[in-house]
């Protein structure tokens, strides 16, 4: 059974380093960023991956993901695609998130899931064993419109499982990180064009009206550096559908003499 904790306020008796405070301020003062969230947690304990997901109508959608070290592939997006396709209904996060949709905005909870806690062997083999993951600490909080925001922090074999004192630190730090994340979501509402995908989408709508809405969404994400698997997971389509939409979009762009290759698109839409 995965342990679950209710989170209300930060521990008044716990003090945090200047680096922790600075990282929290970075999270709160800018639009949401997986990299900033991961940096904030890493000031406290080592973590290899962050998967930031929102759950709406009992379906998880990958918002952003990142890793502590440079990767030659998008590990978070690849794993989320497998999870979304086969295993999310077995995750203890899902019923917890469902209950939280009935709670006030800002209410938070945390959940830990070690590799040995996974209820489905295939989930363990396809994701944890494949990527050598050992542990996951998840922070959930209710947002507007019945949406639950979830931050999954993963450890790998190099870091080992979370130790009891690290869990205590995370539980004390989590309410502060949650408040900083809520603040960053408000920043995004005030600055809608701070989102790079949104900027790319707006430019495509102006400069490439020949693209279908789905083709526009795919090209905007690819131009922002997303992998095909990441785009597929975010748009809830098959990777083969992304490949088809990409091919069609590139042909339409090329016909008008516009960039039809990822790096050229990135420069054009930046």
Backbone as a ProteinNet text record, in pm:
[ID]
protein_1_A
[PRIMARY]
XXXXXXXXXXXXXXXXXXXXXXXXXXXXXXXXXXXXXXXXXXXXXXXXXXXXXXXXXXXXXXXXXXXXXXXXXXXXXXXXXXXXXXXXXXXXXXXXXXXXXXXXXXXXXXXXXXXXXXXXXXXXXXXXXXXXXXXXXXXXXXXXXXXXXXXXXXXXXXXXXXXXXXXXXXXXXXXXXXXXXXXXXXXXXXXXXXXXXXXXXXXXXXXXXXXXXXXXXXXXXXXXXXXXXXXXXXXXXXXXXXXXXXXXXXXXXXXXXXXXXXXXXXXXXX
[TERTIARY]
83.9	0	87.9	62.6	140.1	95.1	187.4	148.8	102.2	-1.5	-60.4	-59.6	-24.6	-24.1	-108.8	-190.7	-260.5	-165.7	-167.5	-78.1	-162.4	-136	-211.2	-120.5	-27	64.7	205.7	302	441.7	475.6	567.8	608.7	675.9	620.7	677.1	813.1	839.2	965.7	1078	1047.4	1146.7	1200.5	1330.5	1391.4	1455.4	1462.5	1516.2	1631.4	1719.5	1839.7	1804.9	1901.5	1883.8	1862.1	1928.8	1911.3	1767.9	1708.1	1568.6	1476.7	1496.6	1411.8	1426	1547.6	1570.7	1502.3	1510.3	1446.7	1294.8	1236.9	1092.7	1050.8	1129.9	1099.7	1106	1199.9	1209.3	1084.1	1035.8	914.2	795.6	781	661.8	655.6	770.2	773.5	771.4	760.5	763.8	657.8	622.6	527.1	576.3	484.2	522.8	632.4	726.5	840.2	880.4	885.4	929	1072	1155.8	1295.8	1309.2	1232	1239.7	1186.1	1080.1	1025.9	1128	1193.8	1293.4	1411.8	1454.3	1564.2	1527.8	1402.3	1359.5	1367.9	1319.1	1326.1	1470	1551.3	1690.8	1773.9	1727.7	1799.1	1783.2	1688	1656.7	1706.8	1667.8	1707.9	1737.5	1824.8	1850.4	1731.3	1696.2	1585.5	1629.8	1597.1	1642.8	1542.3	1413.2	1313.2	1195.8	1137.4	1010.7	911.2	794.3	683	570.4	538.2	430.1	306.6	201.9	80.7	-38.6	-139.6	-266.8	-371.9	-461.7	-567.1	-700.1	-770.9	-899.5	-995.1	-1113.2	-1212.3	-1151.7	-1072.5	-1012.1	-918	-859.7	-760	-632.7	-516.7	-390.3	-337.3	-285.8	-224.7	-87.9	13.2	147.7	157.8	194.1	211.9	356.4	450.2	592.6	667.9	788.7	877	1020.9	1107	1248.7	1330.9	1460.8	1551.6	1666.5	1728.6	1839.9	1963.4	1982.1	2098.6	2056.6	2145.2	2116.7	2086.5	1980.8	1939.6	1939.2	1962.9	1957.5	1817.3	1721.1	1581.8	1494.3	1365.7	1270.8	1215.1	1286.6	1249.5	1112.2	1087.1	959.7	843	852.9	743.9	724.6	833.1	822.7	752.8	793.9	734.6	589.1	559.5	420.5	330.5	378.7	298.3	263.1	358.9	333.1	233.8	256.7	170.6	27.5	13.2	-119.7	-191.7	-115.1	-174	-219.9	-145.1	-168.7	-190.5	-139.5	-130	-191.2	-233	-271.6	-391.8	-479.4	-597.4	-560.9	-440.8	-395.7	-318.7	-301.8	-220.4	-303.7	-252.6	-322.7	-341.3	-266.2	-283.1	-422.6	-477.8	-602.4	-721.5	-749.9	-862.5	-837.7	-712.1	-681.1	-712.1	-672.6	-701.8	-852.4	-924.6	-1070.8	-1133.5	-1088.4	-1142	-1107.6	-990.8	-946.8	-1024.4	-1087.1	-1167.5	-1287.5	-1324.2	-1437	-1391.4	-1261.1	-1207	-1177.8	-1152.2	-1122.7	-994.1	-988.9	-868.2	-751.1	-639.3	-519.8	-499	-600.9	-581.4	-484	-393.9	-284.4	-268.8	-204.6	-172.7	-44.6	17.3	139	125.6	193.5	187.4	323.2	363.7	490.7	463.3	536.2	519.1	655.8	702.3	828.5	807	913.2	902.1	829.9	860.1	797.4	651.5	604	464.2	372.1	428	345.3	253.6	123.7	28.9	28.2	90.2	87.7	231.3	267.4	405.7	449.6	360.1	396.9	438.5	372.1	407.3	549.4	580.3	715.5	818.7	790.7	888.4	903.1	790.5	791.6	846.8	839.4	883.6	993.8	966.5	1064.3	1189.3	1171.5	1288.2	1360.3	1285.4	1344.6	1431.3	1383.3	1457	1534	1537.5	1611	1563.4	1432.1	1373.4	1350.6	1360.4	1343.9	1226.8	1191.1	1095.9	1031.5	909.3	837.7	770.3	790.5	719.5	630	499.8	404.1	337.3	329.4	261	140.3	21	-103	-166.5	-224.2	-306	-419.2	-534.3	-652.9	-635.9	-670.2	-664.3	-804.9	-816.8	-949.1	-1012.9	-1145	-1218.1	-1212.3	-1195	-1191.6	-1065.4	-959.6	-831.5	-742.1	-669.4	-571	-432.8	-345.3	-207.2	-123.7	-39.7	41.6	186.6	276.5	419.3	476	525.4	590	741.2	806.2	951.8	1007.2	1094.8	1145.6	1292.8	1324.3	1463.8	1501.3	1632.5	1679.5	1778.5	1837	1924.1	2045.8	2093.7	2210	2177.1	2053.8	2012.8	1948.7	1896.1	1829.9	1692.6	1627.1	1494.8	1505.9	1395.9	1391.9	1407.6	1492.5	1509.3	1404.5	1381.3	1275.3	1296.6	1422.8	1446.9	1424.3	1448.1	1422.1	1271.7	1194	1049.2	998.6	1053.4	1015	1045.8	1162.6	1198.6	1102.8	1071.1	981.6	842.3	792.6	659.6	654.8	764.3	769.6	780.5	852.1	876.7	759.8	683.6	580.2	476.2	422.4	323.3	379.6	506.7	568.8	583.8	625.6	639.7	503.8	401.9	267	219.1	242.6	202.4	280.2	408.5	488.1	436.4	397	344.8	211.6	123.3	-2.6	23	124.6	159.9	208.4	285.8	335.7	222.1	118.5	2.5	-69.4	-73.7	-134.5	-51	81.2	168.1	136.8	116.9	87.2	-44.6	-143.1	-270.4	-253.7	-164.2	-140	-53.5	28	118.5	95.1	-19.1	-52.1	49.8	123.7	218.7	356.1	367.6	494.6	514.4	407.5	413.5	474.6	589.1	651.1	563.6	489.4	399.2	290	238.9	137	189.4	313.6	372.9	387.6	436.2	454.1	320.2	217.9	84.9	30.7	45.5	-5.4	63.5	194.3	268.3	221.6	199.8	152.8	13.7	-71.9	-206.9	-201.8	-105.3	-91.4	-23.3	86.4	172.6	142.5	75	49.1	-96	-190.9	-332.8	-375.7	-289.2	-322.4	-319.6	-256.8	-250.4	-383	-418.9	-538.1	-509.6	-612.5	-588.3	-498.8	-519.8	-438.1	-294.2	-275.4	-139.8	-68.5	-141.9	-83.3	-35.3	-116.5	-79.1	45.8	53.4	168.5	294.8	288.7	406.6	454.5	361.9	401.2	483.1	441.9	513.7	647.5	649.5	775.8	877	830.7	920.6	976.3	904.8	950.9	1036.6	1074.2	1166.1	1101.7	970.2	902.8	934.8	941.1	954.8	818.9	820.1	693.9	611	676.3	603.5	543.4	617.9	566	444.1	449.1	334.7	214.9	240.3	132	65.2	146.3	90.6	10.7	62	-4.4	-136.3	-140.3	-261.4	-351.6	-307.1	-385.4	-415	-310.9	-321.7	-206.1	-211.5	-104.8	17.5	139.1	258.6	250.2	184.7	170.5	84.9	-12.4	-94.3	-10.4	77.5	168	255.5	308.7	393.8	317.3	191.6	109.4	81.6	42.9	13.9	139.1	253.1	379.1	409.9	396.2	425.7	335.2	205.6	111.4	144.4	175.6	205.6	331.4	435.1	560.5	541.7	458.5	432.2	361.9	264	191.6	283.8	370.4	464	562.2	614.9	712	650.8	522.5	455.5	452.3	453.4	451.2	589.8	692.3	827.8	859.5	783.1	805.9	889.2	951.3	1036.3	959.3	1020.9	957	1053.9	1128.7	1224	1234.4	1250.9	1235.1	1321.4	1451.5	1539.8	1505.3	1472.7	1434	1302.5	1211.2	1084	1106.2	1195.2	1223.5	1273.3	1362.5	1414.7	1305.4	1223.4	1117.6	1009.9	977.1	864.9	908.6	1038.6	1085	1058
-119.1	0	124.8	216.8	339.8	434.6	486.8	580.8	713.6	772.7	898.8	995	1121.3	1223.3	1342.2	1394.4	1520.8	1634.4	1738.6	1853.2	1978.1	2048.4	2170.1	2292.1	2293.9	2407	2354.8	2437.8	2399.8	2391.9	2307.3	2291.8	2419.8	2476.7	2601	2578.6	2453.4	2426.1	2393.3	2381.7	2342.7	2467.9	2480.3	2590.5	2536.1	2620.4	2578.4	2669.3	2614.7	2687.8	2805.2	2895.7	3009.3	2961.4	2850.7	2796.7	2749.6	2687.1	2643.9	2763.1	2866.5	2985.2	3052.4	3063	3124.5	3045	2911.5	2827.3	2842.5	2852.7	2873.5	3005.8	3110.2	3240	3234	3157.5	3140.8	3072	2970.9	2901.1	2996.5	3072.8	3155.2	3277.1	3325.8	3454	3442.2	3320.5	3300.5	3198.8	3190.9	3088.5	2949.1	2853.6	2718.9	2657.3	2591.8	2530.2	2404.5	2292	2166.8	2177.6	2247.7	2260.9	2335.3	2443.5	2518.4	2436.7	2361	2275.4	2170.4	2110.5	2008.4	2069.3	2189.2	2254.9	2284.2	2321	2351.6	2227.8	2115.4	1991.9	1947.9	1965.7	1920.1	1997.7	2115.4	2185	2112.6	2019.1	1948	1803.7	1731.9	1591.5	1565.5	1470.7	1439.4	1369.4	1414.9	1358.5	1356.3	1249.6	1237.6	1291.2	1264.1	1304.2	1375.7	1467.5	1528.7	1509.6	1458.3	1449.8	1535.4	1644.3	1732.5	1701.1	1657	1606.9	1682.9	1705.3	1749.2	1643.3	1626.4	1525.4	1597.4	1572.3	1636.3	1530.7	1525.5	1423.5	1283.6	1264.8	1134.3	1083.3	1175.3	1138.4	1219.5	1153	1226.3	1277.7	1399.2	1459.8	1514.1	1478.4	1527.6	1674.2	1758.9	1901	1929.6	1891.4	1906.4	1796	1769.9	1675.5	1717.5	1674	1705.9	1608.2	1608.5	1521.9	1604.4	1553.1	1622.3	1622.7	1515.3	1502.5	1501.2	1542.5	1544.7	1403.5	1391.6	1263.3	1273	1159.4	1158.9	1126	1115.1	1091.2	1148.9	1162.6	1220.2	1107	1073.6	960.5	982.2	1103	1129.5	1109.9	1164.9	1151.9	1007.1	935.1	794.9	712.7	733.4	657.2	696.1	826.1	867.4	807	797.2	736.9	592.1	517.5	379.3	377	464.3	473.7	509.2	607.3	651.8	542.8	469	365.6	244.7	209.2	78.7	77.8	177.3	155	262.3	375.8	484.7	449	363	326	244.3	187.6	110.6	195.9	323.9	411.8	467.5	457.6	511.2	662.5	728.9	872.2	904	817.9	849.3	861.5	762.7	783.5	898.4	920.7	1033.4	1164.7	1175.7	1296.2	1315.1	1206.9	1216.4	1274.6	1228.6	1282	1430.2	1467.8	1606.3	1703.7	1655.2	1745.4	1798.9	1731.1	1776.2	1867.6	1893.3	1970.6	2114.6	2205.4	2345.1	2357.4	2459.8	2488.3	2510.1	2449.5	2464.3	2351.6	2271	2158.7	2059.8	2006.7	1926.6	1794.5	1701.6	1571.6	1521.4	1424.6	1363.4	1213.1	1146.2	1000.5	948.4	837.9	775	638.1	606.5	477.5	422.1	323.4	257.3	151.8	108.8	8.2	-116.5	-157.7	-279.4	-259	-133.6	-106.3	-114.7	-120	-116	-237.3	-215.8	-327.7	-414.4	-364.8	-437.1	-467.8	-595.7	-629.2	-564.4	-555.1	-494	-349.8	-278.5	-138.5	-130.1	-218.1	-220.5	-250.3	-351.4	-392.8	-289.3	-235.4	-149	-9.3	33.3	168.6	168.1	114.7	123.1	40.3	-84.4	-167.8	-115.5	-80.7	-32.4	90.9	184.7	309.2	308.1	192.6	175.5	273.1	288	374.8	296.4	365.6	299.3	354	479.9	542.3	662.7	695.9	813.7	884.3	1014.2	1097.4	1190.7	1191.6	1269.4	1373.7	1493.9	1604	1642.1	1641.4	1673.8	1795.5	1882.8	1988.5	2025.9	2059.1	2094.2	2231.8	2242	2370.1	2409.9	2510.2	2557	2458.9	2462	2386.5	2236.7	2186.8	2042.9	1975.4	2054	2000.1	1975.8	1866	1837.8	1839.2	1921	1928.5	1827.3	1751.9	1648.2	1665.1	1663.7	1662.8	1531	1448.2	1321.6	1341.4	1311.3	1319.3	1177.4	1139.9	1003	994.2	886.9	851.9	730.6	720.8	603.3	524	420.7	330.9	401.9	505.4	578	648.3	692.4	768.1	680	564.7	475.6	526.7	454.1	493	612.8	686.4	795.6	739.8	801.5	762.3	833.8	781.1	835.8	983.8	1023.7	1165.3	1252.4	1196.4	1271.3	1289.3	1186.2	1197.6	1305.8	1310.2	1414.2	1553.4	1567.5	1696.2	1732.8	1635.3	1660.7	1699.8	1632.4	1664.1	1803.3	1846	1980.8	2086	2052.1	2145.5	2152.1	2042.6	2031.7	2143.2	2183.6	2292.7	2423.8	2450	2571.6	2561.6	2444.2	2424.9	2433.9	2379.3	2385.5	2530	2611.5	2751.7	2826.6	2795.6	2858.9	2818.9	2692.2	2644.9	2712.1	2726.2	2796.9	2941	3004	3140.6	3143.8	3044.2	3041	3022.5	2946.1	2930.7	3064	3144.6	3276.9	3368	3354.8	3431.7	3396	3268.1	3224.6	3283.3	3296.4	3355.8	3503.5	3571.9	3713.4	3732.5	3630.1	3639	3520.3	3517.1	3400.2	3369.5	3471	3446.4	3405.4	3387.3	3338.7	3191.1	3123.4	2981.4	2966.7	2898	2887.7	2815.5	2713.3	2644.8	2740.7	2821.1	2919.3	3021.6	3066.4	3161.6	3099	2974.8	2906.8	2885.5	2848.4	2827.2	2957.4	3068.4	3196.7	3236.8	3215.3	3250.3	3163.4	3035.1	2946.1	2986.4	3024.7	3065.7	3187.2	3277	3395.3	3364.6	3288.4	3270.5	3144.7	3048.1	2921.2	2878.7	2960.6	2926.5	2802.6	2756	2636.9	2509.1	2516	2398.3	2376.8	2251.2	2219.5	2247.1	2259.6	2281.9	2176	2048.8	1941.6	1951.3	1982.1	1998.3	2114.7	2222	2337.2	2298.2	2222.8	2181.8	2093.6	2003.1	1913.5	1992.1	2077.4	2151.3	2247.3	2311.1	2403.7	2332.2	2213.5	2138.2	2086.3	2036.6	1988.8	2102.8	2221	2335.4	2378.5	2344.9	2379	2268.7	2170.5	2068.1	1942.9	1931.3	1812.1	1692.2	1575.5	1452.5	1412.3	1325.2	1277.8	1204.4	1126.1	1055.7	1154.6	1260.6	1362.3	1432.6	1464.4	1527.2	1432.1	1305.3	1206.5	1197	1191.6	1182.2	1306.7	1423.4	1548.8	1565.1	1527.1	1542.7	1419.8	1316.6	1193.7	1127	1114.5	1043.4	943.6	856.7	758.6	825.3	775.9	830.7	825.7	723.2	714.1	829.8	875.4	990	1116.6	1132.5	1248.2	1247	1129	1118.3	1157.7	1114.8	1148.7	1298.6	1357.4	1500.9	1583.2	1539.4	1608.9	1606.6	1490.6	1478	1569.5	1568.8	1654.6	1802.3	1839.2	1979.3	2023.5	1941.2	1978.1	1994.5	1910.6	1923.5	2056.3	2091.3	2217.5	2337.4	2330.3	2440	2452.8	2339.5	2341.1	2395.9	2365.4	2414.4	2566.8	2631.1	2777.8	2835	2750.1	2797.2	2830.2	2775.9	2800.5	2688.2	2712.4	2608.7	2479.2	2368.6	2238.1	2138.3	2186.3	2101.3	2157.2	2067	2105.7	2226	2221.9	2330.4	2462.8	2456.8	2578.8	2632.9	2542.3	2584.4	2651.1	2593.1	2648.3	2792	2818.1	2953.5	3046.4	2996	3076.3	3117.5	3025.4	3048.2	3105.7	3115.9	3166.1	3315.2
0	0	0	-93.7	-100	11.3	92.9	199.3	142.3	205.5	162.8	281.4	255.2	359.3	315.3	407.3	383.4	417	336.1	356.4	376.8	484.1	511.4	515.3	611	621.4	638.8	603.2	620.2	769	802.2	941	990.2	1098	1150.5	1213.3	1253.5	1320.8	1223.2	1096.8	996.8	927.9	921.2	847.8	721.5	619.5	491.2	451.9	370	330.8	240.6	226.7	136.4	-6.7	-44.1	-179.8	-201.3	-99.2	-108.3	-128.3	-47.6	-55.8	-192.2	-240.5	-370.7	-481.6	-472.6	-573.8	-569.5	-450.9	-438.3	-501	-478.5	-537.3	-689.6	-744.1	-889.2	-943.4	-871	-913.1	-912.2	-804.6	-784.5	-874.9	-922	-991.8	-1143.6	-1196.9	-1341.6	-1380.9	-1509.7	-1553.4	-1516.9	-1504.7	-1459.8	-1545.4	-1478.5	-1546.2	-1471.1	-1541.8	-1480.6	-1431	-1506.9	-1467.6	-1334.5	-1318.4	-1192.7	-1075.7	-1099.1	-993	-951	-1049.7	-1018.2	-943.5	-985.2	-915	-769.6	-747	-610.5	-521.8	-570.1	-491.3	-473.8	-577.5	-572.1	-471	-426.6	-319.4	-186.6	-183.3	-59.1	-63.4	-169.3	-184.5	-331.9	-364.1	-505.2	-569.6	-688.8	-766.7	-912.4	-984	-1122.3	-1223.5	-1204.7	-1303.1	-1236.2	-1309.4	-1270.8	-1384.1	-1350.5	-1444.1	-1386.7	-1456	-1410.6	-1495.3	-1426.7	-1491	-1434.7	-1516.4	-1459.1	-1489.7	-1394.1	-1405.9	-1414.7	-1523.5	-1548.9	-1601.6	-1542.5	-1578.1	-1567.6	-1462.3	-1430.8	-1538.9	-1615.5	-1715.7	-1691.9	-1686.9	-1669.9	-1802.6	-1800.9	-1920.3	-1880.3	-1955.1	-1927	-1966.2	-1869.7	-1896.5	-1936.5	-1850.6	-1879.7	-1807.4	-1852.2	-1784.2	-1803.8	-1714.2	-1729.6	-1646.7	-1670.2	-1596.3	-1540.9	-1436.5	-1372.8	-1461.7	-1538.4	-1624.4	-1771.1	-1857	-2000.6	-2050.5	-2130.8	-2186.4	-2338.8	-2405	-2550.9	-2602.2	-2509.9	-2546.7	-2436.4	-2465.6	-2369.9	-2283.2	-2176.9	-2091.6	-2028.6	-1979.9	-1912.6	-2008.9	-2128.4	-2225.3	-2268.4	-2290.1	-2329.9	-2221.8	-2097.1	-1987.4	-1965.7	-1980.6	-1961.8	-2068.8	-2191.4	-2297.4	-2263	-2208.5	-2166.6	-2050.3	-1952.8	-1835	-1875.6	-1962.7	-2005.2	-2084.5	-2162.7	-2246.9	-2164.9	-2058.6	-1996.8	-1846	-1771.3	-1626.9	-1537.5	-1589.9	-1499.4	-1413.1	-1462.3	-1383.7	-1259.6	-1257.2	-1140.9	-1041.2	-1070.7	-987.8	-872.7	-750.1	-633.3	-642.1	-728.5	-748.6	-802.7	-886.6	-955.2	-860.3	-772.8	-679.2	-582.4	-545.1	-458.5	-529.8	-655.8	-733.7	-750	-772.5	-786.6	-660.8	-543.9	-418.5	-403.2	-450.9	-434.2	-522.8	-630	-713.3	-638.2	-528.2	-447.1	-333	-324.4	-212.9	-256.5	-161	-195.6	-277	-361.5	-438.8	-343.3	-374.1	-292	-193.4	-167.5	-76.4	-139	-57.5	-111.5	-37.8	-106.1	-48	-112.8	-49.1	-102.8	-95.4	-186.9	-194.8	-237.6	-179.6	-216.5	-279.1	-385.8	-452	-490	-414	-445.4	-553.3	-616	-722	-671.2	-547	-493.6	-455.5	-452.6	-419.7	-540.4	-660.2	-780.7	-786.3	-811.4	-807.4	-933	-1042	-1169.3	-1211.7	-1225.1	-1263.6	-1394.2	-1491.6	-1619.1	-1603.9	-1516	-1489.2	-1434.9	-1343.2	-1285.5	-1394.2	-1477.8	-1578.9	-1690.7	-1737	-1854.4	-1825.2	-1699.8	-1667.6	-1562.2	-1444	-1335.1	-1365.3	-1407.3	-1436.9	-1560.4	-1662.8	-1787.8	-1764.6	-1682.8	-1659.2	-1527.6	-1460.9	-1335.1	-1227.7	-1217.8	-1116.4	-988.1	-877.4	-747.8	-667.7	-686.9	-595.3	-662	-614.5	-664.3	-547.4	-538.9	-442	-522.1	-492.9	-571.2	-483.6	-535.3	-468.9	-553.1	-492	-561.4	-496.5	-578.5	-520.4	-615.3	-555.3	-632	-693.3	-821.1	-891.6	-932.2	-1016.9	-1059.4	-1157.3	-1163.7	-1264.8	-1248.5	-1127.5	-1106.5	-1154.3	-1175.8	-1220.5	-1099.7	-1101.3	-997	-1060.9	-1006.6	-1053.3	-975.2	-1045.7	-982.9	-1026	-928.7	-956.7	-906.7	-998	-962.8	-964	-853.8	-845.4	-833.6	-927.2	-934.8	-895.5	-824.4	-795.6	-880.2	-914	-987	-900.2	-959.3	-882.5	-826.4	-894.8	-843	-712.2	-698.4	-580.5	-474.5	-516.4	-422.7	-382.9	-295.3	-248.1	-153.7	-140.1	-43.8	97.1	176.3	315.6	402	522	606.9	635.8	659.7	687.9	565.3	446.4	323.8	302.5	332.9	322.7	417.7	538.1	634	578.2	517	457	343.8	259.9	147.9	196	298.5	350	410.5	473.3	528.9	418.6	311.1	201.5	103.8	91.9	-10.2	-6.4	109.1	106.6	51.8	79.3	25.7	-126	-174.4	-318.6	-387.3	-323	-378	-390.3	-288.5	-293.9	-402.8	-416	-520.2	-658.2	-672.8	-801.1	-834.3	-734.6	-757	-801.4	-740.1	-780.1	-923.9	-964.6	-1102	-1201.5	-1163.5	-1251.6	-1269.6	-1164.1	-1175.8	-1265.7	-1257.7	-1347.6	-1492.7	-1519.2	-1656.2	-1705.3	-1613.6	-1653.7	-1688.9	-1617.2	-1644.8	-1768.9	-1801.3	-1914.5	-2008.1	-2078.4	-2158.9	-2267.7	-2313.5	-2422	-2370.3	-2236.8	-2183.2	-2215.2	-2253.2	-2287.7	-2427.2	-2441.7	-2574.7	-2676	-2632	-2725.7	-2770.7	-2677.7	-2714.6	-2814	-2793	-2887.9	-3026.1	-3028.5	-3156.9	-3225.7	-3146.8	-3203.2	-3263.5	-3189.9	-3239.2	-3369.6	-3376.9	-3499.3	-3617.2	-3591.6	-3697.9	-3746.1	-3653	-3692.7	-3784.5	-3760.4	-3845.1	-3977.5	-3970.2	-4086.7	-4168.2	-4108.5	-4179.2	-4160.9	-4207	-4188.3	-4265.8	-4357.6	-4434.6	-4349.8	-4230.5	-4143.5	-4072.3	-4055.3	-3976.6	-3829	-3745.3	-3602.1	-3539.5	-3575.3	-3518.8	-3567.5	-3697	-3750.5	-3680.8	-3653.6	-3584.4	-3445.6	-3372.1	-3236.5	-3239.3	-3335.6	-3345.1	-3379.2	-3480.7	-3524.9	-3416.2	-3344.6	-3237.8	-3131.7	-3094.4	-2991.1	-3043.1	-3165.2	-3222.1	-3231.5	-3269.3	-3281.3	-3146.1	-3038.9	-2903.5	-2842.6	-2922.9	-2876.2	-2819.8	-2832.6	-2780.3	-2869.4	-2807.2	-2884.7	-2940.5	-3042.1	-3099.9	-2994.9	-2908.8	-2802.3	-2703.3	-2673.5	-2582.9	-2640.8	-2770.5	-2837.2	-2833.9	-2863	-2863.9	-2727.5	-2621.6	-2486.6	-2451.8	-2488.1	-2452.5	-2527.1	-2653	-2733.2	-2728.1	-2654.1	-2637.8	-2772	-2853.7	-2981	-2990.2	-3088	-3107.6	-3170.3	-3139.3	-3203.7	-3356.2	-3411.2	-3556.9	-3610.4	-3529.7	-3571.2	-3574.3	-3475.8	-3475.6	-3600.1	-3634.6	-3753.3	-3879.5	-3890.9	-4007.5	-4013.1	-3898.4	-3894.5	-3925.1	-3873.7	-3901	-4050.5	-4112.8	-4256.1	-4338.3	-4306.5	-4379.7	-4361.5	-4236.7	-4207.8	-4279.8	-4277.7	-4343	-4493.5	-4553.8	-4697	-4727.1	-4643.5	-4663.5	-4645.4	-4545.6	-4522.5	-4639.3	-4685.4	-4794.1	-4922.5	-4946.3	-5067.3	-5073.2	-4956.3	-4950.6	-4922.5	-4930.1	-4908.7	-4764.5	-4672.5	-4530.3	-4470.1	-4354.6	-4293.8	-4271.6	-4305.9	-4292.7	-4231.4	-4132.9	-4060	-3918.6	-3820.3	-3680.3	-3640.2	-3670.9	-3626.3	-3694.8	-3824.4	-3894.3	-3842.7	-3808.4	-3749.8	-3614.2	-3534.1	-3402.3	-3414.4	-3510.4	-3528.8	-3581.4	-3673.6	-3736.2	-3634.8	-3545.1	-3453.8	-3319.2	-3296.4	-3167	-3152.3
[MASK]
++++++++++++++++++++++++++++++++++++++++++++++++++++++++++++++++++++++++++++++++++++++++++++++++++++++++++++++++++++++++++++++++++++++++++++++++++++++++++++++++++++++++++++++++++++++++++++++++++++++++++++++++++++++++++++++++++++++++++++++++++++++++++++++++++++++++++++++

